[in-house]
């Protein structure tokens, strides 16, 4: 009953905001997206029981979306987005990545549908090479992974589950947001769900909350954020994070931290932090990024990245990295090595 009342209240609220409005123009959809193709290789310094050998490989990431919006007579803007995604070796029987409706106005913005929550809006360390610390470990160093495990070099827990999110308007650089996702019983936190069906005492109502700050003082940009996730199940899990970035005259330094605790699965507990610096001038940009996780399966990554804008929507990137993985949950599972990745990134 609580879930039904929550959903009804949300729909009534949107209806009241809309009033008797009519759209000046019907929503017209347009196409957009990105396409990325990478080629790289790595060599190991130490290899303790990991089956994959040194070598070369390729990786792709393609997203195509349709989106559109209209402004109603009462001032509200209503937008729609449907995003399709295809990644190499990750078909999974599903290619719709995000689909949501946004309603925005003087009250802020309401997001309804499959989209990441406010936790994933958090700042990350500067990285211009498009290859993340997660990628260097799970895709390149381990050649798509020894066991398919995620090694946790991510401080945002991106998760496109069905949820409702609300963002306040910015006030002197400050803003806040909340997300709610009704979910069935699933282990851990930040898991994807395509439905919202109650399943007894372990039913998870995931709640996220965040605050952020974004302002400029005499040419110096300052951004900061803090957020948390919790699921209201019998065995609660919590994740909390924070990020900071300072920029000036093409330079940027920043980083973020995330901690995760679980009363249900102690092996899932971990902390992750990252830091980096970048510089951009004209079409050129370079960055250095460091990331480290502390858990039963821990990882470290160092990335030197570069990017060159060849033209509108066309970018070439390159990365040199070193990383290592240490799995305390299994015997003789350790690997360290270095590699290089280059690629082309198209946005349209």
Buried (B, 14 or more C-beta within 10 A) or exposed (E): EEEEEBEEEBEEBBEEBBEEBEEEEEEEEEEEBBBBBBEBBBEBEEBBEBEBEEEEBEBBBBBBBBBBBBBBEEEBEBBBBBBBBBBBEEEEEEBEBBBBBBBBBEBBBBBBBBBBBBBBBBBBBBBBBBBBBBBBBBBBBBBBBBEEBEBBBBBBBEBBBBBBBBBBEBEEBBBBBBBBBBBBBBEBBBBEBEEBEBEEEBBBBBBBBBBBBBEEEEEEEBBBBBBBBBBEBEEBBBBBBBBBBBBBEEEBBBBBBBBBBBEBEEEBBBBBBBBBBBBBEEEEBBBBBBBBBBBBBBBBBBBBBBBBBEEEEEBBBBBBBBBBBBBEEBEEBBBBBBBBBBBBBEEE
